[in-house]
Amino acid sequence: MLYLPFYKIRSNNFFQQIADLFGISKMYASTLFTRSTLVLAEFMKQLIYWPSSDSIKRNLPVQFRMSFYNIDCLEIEIEKPCAAVQQSLTWSEYKKCNTINYLISSTPDDFINFISSGYGGRTNDAAIFEDCGYLNILPASCVVTTDRGFKQIGTLSHKKPVHW
């Protein structure tokens, strides 16, 4: 039960291949993956925390001792859903496949401090940023680094004094 989800995440094989490998049905492999992933997510949530600005500053070289965070969206390929609506919502023009997107934030020393809920592949980075609540927990007067997928964020963040 624990090995199957880690194997699926690492190999990204189809459930039919995994079912054949484990000697179980495709449906049971999918169900086992879903249930195990939910249980693992509950335990792993405890490993994600938001360090204090002082803690971040103490662990950085002098040149980087401002409070800054790096954000990016992670796009994970998924199997094509059966329902047409889910296929449409998860289709990514960028990857040319069905995906789920997550906004992930890390501190300057690469400690992950925020992971959003999953969004369909067609949701752009700025929309995920606006909806996931990240700006609500972001400390004032910090610096956030992003890639070009977050072009409109400067207009979204007028509520807080954040530097992009």
C-alpha positions in Angstrom: 0.0 0.0 0.0 2.9 2.4 0.7 5.2 1.3 -2.2 2.6 1.7 -5.0 2.0 5.5 -4.7 5.7 6.2 -4.5 6.4 3.9 -7.5 3.6 5.7 -9.5 4.9 9.1 -8.6 8.5 8.2 -9.5 7.9 6.2 -12.6 4.7 8.0 -13.9 3.7 4.7 -15.5 0.1 4.1 -16.5 -2.1 2.3 -13.9 -2.4 -0.7 -16.3 1.4 -1.1 -16.2 1.5 -0.8 -12.4 -1.4 -3.2 -12.0 0.4 -5.8 -14.1 3.6 -5.3 -12.1 1.8 -5.7 -8.7 -0.5 -8.4 -9.9 -3.7 -6.5 -9.3 -6.5 -5.0 -11.4 -6.1 -1.5 -13.0 -9.1 -0.2 -11.0 -7.7 -1.5 -7.7 -4.3 0.1 -8.5 -6.0 3.4 -9.1 -8.1 3.2 -5.9 -5.1 2.1 -3.9 -3.0 5.1 -5.3 -5.8 7.6 -4.5 -6.4 6.3 -0.9 -2.7 6.0 -0.1 -1.9 9.5 -1.5 -4.6 11.1 0.7 -3.2 9.4 3.8 0.4 10.3 2.8 -0.6 13.9 2.2 -2.1 14.2 5.7 1.2 13.0 7.3 3.4 15.1 4.9 1.5 18.3 5.6 3.3 18.5 8.9 6.7 18.7 7.1 5.6 22.0 5.5 5.9 25.1 7.7 6.5 28.8 7.3 9.8 29.8 8.9 10.0 33.2 10.6 11.8 36.0 8.8 14.4 36.0 11.5 15.1 32.3 10.9 15.5 32.9 7.2 17.9 35.8 7.7 20.1 33.9 10.1 20.6 31.1 7.7 21.5 33.2 4.6 24.7 34.8 3.4 24.9 38.5 4.2 24.1 39.5 0.6 20.7 37.7 0.8 19.5 38.8 4.2 16.2 40.3 3.1 13.0 38.4 3.4 12.4 36.9 0.0 10.6 33.9 -1.4 10.6 32.1 -4.8 7.3 31.0 -6.3 6.6 28.9 -9.3 3.9 26.6 -10.6 4.6 22.9 -10.9 2.7 21.1 -13.7 2.2 17.3 -13.3 1.1 15.2 -16.2 -2.0 13.0 -15.4 -3.8 10.3 -17.3 -6.6 11.5 -19.6 -9.8 11.7 -17.6 -12.8 9.8 -18.9 -15.3 12.7 -18.6 -15.1 15.4 -21.4 -15.5 18.2 -18.9 -12.5 17.0 -16.8 -10.5 16.5 -20.0 -11.1 20.1 -21.0 -10.3 21.5 -17.5 -7.1 19.6 -17.2 -5.8 20.1 -20.8 -2.5 22.1 -20.9 -1.7 23.8 -24.2 1.8 24.3 -23.0 2.5 20.6 -22.3 0.0 19.2 -24.9 -1.4 16.7 -22.3 -3.7 16.7 -19.3 -2.1 18.1 -16.2 -2.6 19.4 -12.7 -0.9 22.6 -11.5 0.3 23.5 -8.0 1.8 26.8 -6.8 4.9 26.1 -4.7 6.8 28.6 -2.7 10.3 28.2 -1.2 12.5 30.3 1.0 15.9 31.4 -0.3 17.6 28.3 1.1 15.1 26.1 -0.9 12.9 25.1 2.0 9.4 24.6 0.7 7.0 26.7 2.8 3.7 26.6 0.7 1.9 24.2 -1.6 -1.4 25.2 -3.1 -4.3 22.9 -3.9 -4.3 21.4 -7.3 -5.7 23.3 -10.3 -6.6 22.1 -13.8 -3.9 22.3 -16.5 -5.6 25.2 -18.3 -5.4 27.5 -15.2 -2.6 30.0 -15.7 0.0 30.8 -13.0 -1.4 34.3 -12.2 -4.9 32.9 -11.7 -3.6 30.2 -9.3 -1.6 32.8 -7.4 -4.7 35.0 -7.1 -7.0 32.2 -5.9 -4.8 30.0 -3.7 -4.5 32.5 -0.8 -0.7 32.8 -0.9 -0.8 36.6 -0.9 -2.8 36.5 2.4 0.0 34.7 4.3 2.9 36.5 2.6 4.7 38.8 5.0 4.7 42.6 4.2 7.8 44.2 2.7 9.3 40.9 1.4 10.7 40.2 -2.0 9.2 37.5 -4.3 11.0 36.1 -7.3 9.0 34.5 -10.1 9.3 33.4 -13.7 7.6 35.0 -16.7 4.4 33.1 -16.1 3.5 35.6 -13.3 3.5 38.8 -15.5 0.3 40.2 -14.0 1.1 39.6 -10.3 2.3 43.2 -9.7 -1.3 44.4 -10.3 -2.7 41.6 -8.1 -0.5 42.4 -5.1 -1.4 46.1 -4.6 -3.0 45.0 -1.2 0.5 44.4 0.4 3.8 46.2 0.0 5.6 43.3 -1.8 8.5 43.7 -4.2 8.6 41.5 -7.4 
